[in-house]
């Protein structure tokens, strides 16, 4: 398979518990730089929904399922996962996307 066919692109949906929006933002921002340095990472960008503070979306792309699995096993991601119940109003939702437009 080609790298494009293997590539995993997703949007992680993360909704903060009441009063935990800033704490969730801080913890998500801690993930950015180390994740971007991972050899299998292609994209890792955090967004917050306009008009809905505490609703975050992480655009993610990894070269393969193995690269995503390696990301989930990192110490920093595991540290975030241990706090998820305290920070999140609902379980993290990962929406996988398939690219249909031609690449630039």
Buried (B, 14 or more C-beta within 10 A) or exposed (E): EEEEEEBBBBBBBBBBBEEBBEBBBEBBEEBEEBBEEBEBBBBBEBEBEEEEEBBBBBBBBBBBEEBBEBBEEBEBBEEBEEEEEEBBEEEBEBEEEEEEEEEE
